[in-house]
């Protein structure tokens, strides 16, 4: 039983990171109707900004964390202006925007590689140890690492704030209106372009937060850490339901739980087999995902 609860704690903390990352995918998809495949690169920039702010500029974590989120949010906004808006204005099909986001992701990774070479003389670096307490707390038979509890609380707090913004604020109402119908939203006087920029900024800030939390857990940061979670994030939003904010959170936690428990039972070689096997079976039964709506009823 102690082992079960130990793995559950690990799964929840990792799932919180996956959920934050998947929220960025879900938010952009729900408003624009297109997947931003450069979101994994934005995730990586959040970790990179946090690393530079702490390691090079010697800023405390409590200051570096929000600055890294803002930096990742601005990178995401730049993607909107460079990779999405020109194509959208020309009426290009959504597949063109999808391909454009892939190219933007490769460009971001390449730029970050050059920065890593100049700053660290290689392609990876490490967060300093001791940023957060890392001495395990013994609670009965459980070994609770403080960073995992901090991550869980921080991630859940940001998810609750996002839910409140989307459901209770004017910008949230505008986002829902644009998601329903962009032309109708514009006729109602909503600045659709501003909604797109806001959506990309929020999605990027969440992705950057997830990237920095990921870096704090595993300490290592490289230009390629986004590729480690890109497929996981897509799996989470498909599992939870495309375009569903709550589904993205649920999907992230479920994917992390499946990975954690399958690794504990059968070893790391089985973790992805279990995740994608269950995803395949679920989509056969419920193609819209756990919390998604069928196309005929989606609003």
N, C-alpha and C positions, 0 to 999 in steps of 0.2 A: 504493500500500500504506500509506503514511503517513496518507493521508486516511482510509482504512478504519479504521485503529487509532485515529485521532483521534475519529471518529464513534462507535467502539465504546466508548471511554472515556466519552464524553458519554452514550451510551445506558445504560451500566451505572450511572452515578451517578444519572441520572433514574429508571431502572428500580428502583433501590434505594428511592427515595422512594415511587414508586408501589407497590412491594411492601409497604413498611411500612404505607402507607395501606390497601391491599387486605386486609392481615392483620386489621385491625380489623373490616372487613366479614365476613371468613371466620370469625373467631373467634365473633362473636355469632351468625352464621347456623348454625354447626355445633352450638352449644349450645342456642339457643332455636328454631332453625328459622325465623327471620324476619329480613329485611333491615332494618338500622337505617339509614334514609335520612337521619338527622340526623348520621351520622358525618362527612359533609363539613363540617358546621358545627363539630364537635369539632376537626377538622383545622385549621380557621380559628382557633379559640380558642387552639390551641397556638402558632401564629405570633403571635397578638395578645398572649398572656401573655409570651412571650419578648421581644417588642418593648418592652412596658411595663417589664419587669424590667431590660432593658439600657438603654433610652433614658431612662426616667423615674427609675428607682431606682439606676441606675449600677452594677448588679451585673455581675460578669465573666461571660463566656459559659459557663464551666465550671460556674458556680453557677446561672445563669438557665436553662440547658437542662434539667436534671432538675426544677427547680421548674415550668417550663412543662409538662413531661410530667405531673407530679403534678396541676397545675391542670386540664389537659385530661382527665385520668382522673377527677377529681372531677366535672367537668361531665358526663362520660359516665354516671357513677353517678347523678347527679341526673336524667338522662334516664330511666334505668331505673325510678326511683321515681315519676316524674311521668308519663311517656308510655307505659310498658310494663306495670309491675306492676299498676296498678289495672285495666287491661283484662284482663290475664292472670288475675287473681283472679276476675273475673266470667265467665271462660270465653269471652271475646270471640274471634271468628275472627281469624286472623293478619292478614288484610287490614286489620282495624281498627287493629292495632298498627302496621302499615306506614303507614297514613294519619296516625296519631298522630305517628309519627316525622317525617313531612313537616311537620306543623304545628309541632313542636318545633324543627325546623331553621329555619323562617321566623322563629320567635320569637327564637332565638339570634342570628340575623343582624341582626334589628331592634335588639335590645339592644346588640349590638356597634357598630352604626351610631351609636347615641346616645353610646356611650362614646368613639368616634372623634371625634365632633363636639365633645365636651367637652374631650378631651385634646389633639386636634390641629387642631381647627377645620375638619375636612374628612372625607372618607371614605377617605383612604389616608395612609400614612406609610412611612418607610423605615428599615431597619436602618442603623446607622452603618457606614461603610466602615472596613475595617481590622480587623474583629473576628477574622478569620482571614487568613492570608497570601493575597493575591490576585495576586501577581506570578507569571506563568506560568513554569514550569520547562521549559527546553528539553532534550529527550532525543532526540537525533538530529533527525528532522524533526517530532517531536511537541511540542505545547505543552500541558503538563499543568498545569491550574489546581489548586492545593492543596486548595481547598474541595471540589472534586469527589472527590478521593481520600479526604478526611476523611469526606465523606458516605457514600461507599461502604463504608468500614471501619466507621463507626458503625452504619449500617443493617444490614450483615451481622452485626455483633456482636449487635445486639438480636434479629435473627431467630434466631440460634443459641441465645441465652438462652431465647427463647420456646419453641423446639423442645425444649430440655432441661426447661423447666418443665412442659410438657404431657406429655412422655413419661416423666419420671423422678421427679416429685414427687407428693406426696399430693394436692395441689390439682389437679394435672393429671389424676390418676386419677379424681378426683371429677368434673371437667369432662367427661371422656370417658364416665363412667357416666351423667351427666345427659343428655348428647347422645344416648346410646343409648336411654334410657327414663327420663323424669323420675319416674314413679311407682315403678318398681323401685328407682331410686336413693334415693328417700325411704324406702322400706321397708328398705333396707340401712343406714339411719341417717345418710345424707348430708344435710346442711343445703342444700337446693336453692336457697333464697333467697340464702344466702351465696355459693354458686357463681355465681349470676346477677350479684351485685354485683361479685365478683372478676373475672368475665369482662368486664363492662362497663368496669371500671377499667383492666384490661390493654389492652383494645381502644382505650379513649380515650387512654391514655398513648402507645401506638404511633401513633395518629392525630395526637396532639399533637406527637410527635417528628417525624413526617413533615411536619407543617405548619411547624414551626420550621426544619427543614432546607430546605424549599422557600423559605421567606422569606430564608434566608441565601444561597441561590443567586441568587434574582432580586431580593433586597433589598426590593422593594415588598411591603407588606402592606395589605390592605383587607378589609372584612367579606365580600367576594364571592369571595375566592380559593378557597374551598371548591367553588364551582360549576365552577371550571376543572378540577378533578380528580375530581369526583363521578362523572361518566360513565366516566372512565378507570378508576377503581377498580372500578366494576361490571363493566366490560369485562374487567378483569384477572381477577376471580374467576370470571366465566363462562368465560373462555378457559382458565384453569388448572383449573377444576372447583370448583363451589360446595361450601363446607364443607371444602375441602382447604387446609391451611396451606401445604404445599409448593407446591400449585397456585397459591395467591395470589401467592407470591413469583415463581414462574415466569411467571405471567401478567403481573405488573407489569413484569418485565424484557423480555418479548416485546413488550408494547405500546409501551414506551419505545424499543425497538430499531426497531420498525416505523415509529414516528413520526420518529425521528431519521434513519434512512436514506432514508425516502421524502421527507423535507424536503430532504435533501442532494441527492437525485437529481432530484426534480421540483418542489421548492418547497413552501412551507407549505400551499398550498391542497389538496395531495394527501394530507396526513398522515392525516386522519381517514377519507378514502375508503379508503385502503389498510387501515387498522386494522379498520374495521367490515366491509369486504369480506371480509377473511380470517376474521374472527370468524363471519360468516354462513356461509361455506363450511365452516368447521370444525364448526359446530353441525349442519350437514346430515349430516356424516359421523360425528361423535362428539358427540351432544347433551349428554353429561355433562361435557364439557371434557377437557383433556389428561390430568389426573391424577385426575379425579373417577370415582366408581363409579356404575354403573347403579343405579336405585332398588331393583331387586330384590336387589342384593347389598350395598347400603350399610349399614354398621353404626355 
